[in-house]
Amino acid sequence: MAYILGLPLLLLILIGALVILLHFLPTFVAGSRQVKNFWWIFLVNLFFGWTLVGWVVALLWALRDTPRFAYR
């Protein structure tokens, strides 16, 4: 079994995948809600999501933005 930094390689891959999924959570929320500013939220998340402030801004924007289609 291959080890990097004392951890099994498979564990490092799983941790990396989880970190990427959490990093792009605001983008996934915006996509699932089909908000109007999806691409802007994606860009803010991509370039500023590594800072906690940028990630929170993108998440709040994704949650508060108006969906493309109104729900009844």
Secondary structure, DSSP 8 states (H G I E B T S, - for coil): --EETTEEHHHHHHHHHHHHHHHTHHHHHHHHHTBTTHHHHHHHHHHHTTSHHHHHHHHHHHHHS-BSS---
